[in-house]
Every structure is written in C-alpha cells, then in structure tokens.
Amino acid sequence: MSVAQNEIFRSQKKLVQVGELFHNMPVTGAHWKAGLSLFFSFVIEAWEMMIIILASGSIGTEFKLDGAQIGSLIGSIFLGMIPGCLVWGKLVDKFGRKKSVIYSLILYGIISMISAFSVSYDMLWWMRFLSGIALSGLMVATFPYFEELLPVKVRGKATVYLASGWPVGFLIAIGVTYFFMDLGWRWILGVSSLAGLWFLVVSSLVPESPYWLAGKGRQGEAKEVIGKLSEGKLGNELENVELVVEDVKEGSFVEIFKGSYLRPTVLQTVINFCFSWGYWALSSWMPALLAKKGLSAPQGLGFMAISALFMFPGYMTASYLTAKLGRKKVMFSFVLLAAIGGFGFASSNSLAEMYIWNFVLSFFSLGAWGVWDTWMGELYPTEIRGVSYSWGVTAQRVANAIAPSVIGAMLAANTSFLVTVSFISAFLVVTFIATLFLREMEGEILH
C-alpha cells in the first residue's frame, strides 16, 4: 500500500481515545493477574525501604556508627531515588512501563545482593544509594502502569488495593529481620535481594500499557492488549478505529510546568514532600522513638508489626469510600484525621494510649496514601504520565532523604518525644490543606 493510500485508509477510520474503551470494559482474569503481579512489585518497594531501618541496629554495631551515620545510611537509598526517579521518569515514557519494571527489578536484585557483602560503611552507603537508583524504575512505573490497565469504574478502588502492598512489604521486612537477626544484617539484606527475581512473573503475566502502545503508534499491539484485557468482549469496538491519546511532548519535564499543568504540578509537589515527610520521618526512627518510651527491641518490632496490621483496614475503607465519594473528600478527611492521630501519639502517656493513637495514625495515613497514589497518576495525560509521576515521587524522596537526618539530629539533641512527633505531624496539616485545590478525577477517563 502506498503512502497516499495509507493516509486515505487512516482518514476513513474513526478516532477513538484509548480511555473511552475502558469505560465499559469488564473486570477480567487478565486484570487480576496483572494486579497481583504489580501488587507484589509494590510489596518489594516497601520491603526494600524498610529493611535497612530494621537492620540498622546490627549494621551500626558492626561498623561502630553513631546516630547521624545511621540516619545518613537510612537516607542513602532515598538520595539515590532522587536522580533515579528523574531518569526513570523519562525511560518509562520512552521505553514503556513493562520494560521499566522488569529492568528495575533485575538491577535492584543485583545491587542489593552486592550490598550484603559490603566491607565498610562507605561501601554499604553507596550500594544503598545505587539500590535507590535501581528501585526508582519500579516506584515510578507501578501505579501509572496499573491504572492504564484498569476499567474506569474500578480504577480508584483497585489502585488503593494495590497500595495496600505497603504493609505487606512492611510485615515481610519485619519477618525477614526476625528470622535472620541472629545471622546478622548481611543475611537480612541478601535474602531480601532475592525479591528481584519477581521480574520473571511481571514479564509473564502483565501486558504493556495500551495507552503507551497507542501513543507510540503501535496500533496492532494496543488493540491486542485491549482484546486480552477484555477477554474478547470489545472485539467489535476495535474494528476500523484509530486509537489515540492526548498529543503532548513525550517525556518532557518542561511540559508539566506549562499551561494547565502548572497548578497540579505545584500542588502535587507540595503534597508529595509534606505527606512523605509526615509519614517517613516517623517511620524511619520509630524503633528509637519507641526506645525513648521504654520498649525493648523485640517489643518495638511487635509494636511496628501491629501498626502494619492497622494499615489494612485503612486501605480497605479508603478503597470503598473513594469509589463512593471521590478522591478529594477521602484524601482530605483521612490526612486531617492522620494529623490528629499524630499529635495524639506524640502526647501519649501510656503504652495503651500509644497503641490507640498509632492505630488512628496508621489507619488514616495509609488509607490516604492509597488514594494519593491513585490520584497522582491520573492528573496528566499518557505521554507525560511517567515524568509527572516521577517528579512527584522525587519530591517524596527528597523528604525521605532529609527527614531521617533531621529527626536523628533532634534525637541526638535529646528533643522530647512530644516535640519530635508534633513537628513531624505538622507536615500532615500542610498536606490536607493542599489537597483542597486539586481537581477531582473519580469516574474520568485517562487521556
């Protein structure tokens, strides 16, 4: 067929936004396979970020580290994620969601395994930094990727369920630490690195995003994926159509600061930084904060494990409510209540009060995270979804990198439990205010 004939043929086709085909798509077994595969990918993110915190005591003893050095080591993976997210953000839009997740898992597994053989603090610090770069591909791609495979009617609810992989990863990290504690931190990191083998599952069970394929002009492959996701139920709707996505400059960070995208970019940057600070500053030093309250190391692990269990009902409730009330109302309410829980936890005078207020904090903060991970991926069109998500995650990682050192310095200065936790919770107040000014995305198609 000549070029002229091909143009005529294309002009006779009906142009259809990819997102329109997801309006009436049924939920199928293909969605479940992809969902479970990407769910565990998010579990691995949480597992990897928590494992160094839980192993930090053993590492500190071997290398004779002070509080500032331990805080720096905890923050090293997040420092790596800052350039990592920016680089992977462009790669996700350029080379695809699936390849990014697979390559990220492979690189993470290799580098994390090497870190278990570190012979010095400096070597371990840099290996954790490189682990952060490697893991960033998984962080940037997982949520947008999953959203681009889901029917509109379940996108919010299902993506919040995906976010519940965080406490699962948290609990696995606690379990690995508990079972291999006597063998030392090298075994803990080595066993954890084996999670990189999950790339085999992703490569087998998760198709490439049809939005990304259509944006690359790969019409046949995009239609094939949509056909598989719908289990053939959209066959007629795919005939004689040209699939399209919103036309913007691919993978450009400049683009997200232009025109109508400037407002959501500024707001999501503030939310990502403050929300991440409010959560991670507390999580990264929870063992030390609990020790200030008189809990032993095993008691502290038990407290953290129960805290992780508290997160599940938060995710489930947020998932149900976001489909009923929308992102904004649920996010605002949950972050506000999490802030109240944080201030209550700060002023706790007994172990019972600590459990009660930590339940409130864990329930609402993690439920809000589930909504936010969903909402953030919906604010931009396909061609810049990767870079926009990576920009937001970068803001999170900046907070993650700074927070452990700042809180470590406060603890070294013997700042009280009340003042420390209240300072952390103040960032949640800024977060819930900023959510009021973002656009609601419940029920809208992706572009």
MIGU-565856 format. One record per residue (C-alpha): x, y, z. Coordinates in steps of 0.5 Angstrom, whole numbers, plus 500, padded with zeros to 3 digits. Layout:
BEGIN
XYZ...
REM end
This chain:
BEGIN
500500500503507498504513503498516500493510500495509507493516509487515506486509509487512516483518515477513514478510521474513527479516532478514539481516546484509549481511555474511552475503551476503559469506561465499560471494560469489565474486570477480568482475570487479566486485571487480577494477574497484573494487579497481583504482580504489581502489588508485590512489586510495591511490596518490594519497594516497602520491604527494601526501604524498611529493611535498612532501618530495621537492620541499622542497629546491627550495622551500627554495632559492627561499624561503630556508628553514631546516630548521625551516621546511622541517619545518613545511612538510612537516608542514602537510599533516598538520596539515590532515589532523587536522581534515580526518579528523575532519570527513570521518569524519562525512561518510563515514558521513552521505553515503556512501563513494563521494561522499566519495572523489569530492569529496575527489579534486576538492577535492584537485586544485583546491587542490593546483594552486593551491599550485603558484602560491604566491607566498610561503612562508606561502601555500604552507604554507596551501595544503598545509594545505588540501590536507591537509583535502581529501585526508582524505576519501580517506584516511578512506574508501578502506580501509573502502569497499574492505572493504565491497565484498569477500567475507569469504574474500579481505578480508584478502588483497585489502586488503593488496594495496590497501595496496601502492599506497603504494610505487607512489605513492612511486615516482611521486612520485620519478619526477615529481620526477626528470623535472620537477626542472629546471623547479622545484617548481611543475611538480612540484606542478602535475603531481601535482595532475592526479591529482585527475581520478581521480574520473572513474574512481571515479564510473564503476567503483566502486559505493556500499557495500551496508553503508552503503546498507542502514544508510540503509534503501535496500534496493533499491540495496543489493541491486542493488549486491550483485547486481552484485558477485556477478554475479547469483549471489546473486539467490535469496538476495536475495528476500524478505529485509530487509538489516540492519547493526548498530544503533548511533548513526550517525557518532558519535565518542562511540560509539567510546568507549562500552562494548565499543568503548573498548578497541579505540579506546584500543589503535588510537589508541596503535598509529596514533600510534606506528606512524605516528611510527616510519615517517614520522619516518624517511621525512620526513627520509630525504634529510637523513639520507642526506646525513649518510651522504655520499650526494648528492641523486641518490644519495639519490633512488636509495636511496629508489626502491630502498627503495620496491621493497623494500616490494612483497615485504613487502606480498605476503608479509603478504597471503599470511600474513594469510589463513593466520595471521590479523592479529595474528600477522602484525602483531606479527611484522612490526612487531617485525622492522621495529623490529630493522631500524630499529635495524640501519639506525641502526647501519649503518657502510657503504652495503651495511649501510644497504641490507641493514637498510633492506630489512629495515625497508621489507619488514616495516614496509610489510607490517605497514602493509598488515595494519593498514590492513585490521585497523583498518577491521574493528574497528567496525560499519558506522554508526561505521566511518567515524568510527572509521577517521577517529579512527585516521587522525587519530592518525596525522596528529598523529604525522605533523605532529609528527615532521618538526619534532622530527626536524628539531630533532634534526638542527639540534642535530647529533644523531647518525644512530644516536641519531636513528634509534634514537629513531624505532625505539623507537616501533615497539617500543610498536606491536608490544606494543599489537597483542597486545591487539586482537581477531583479525578474520580470517574474521569478517563485517563488521557
REM end
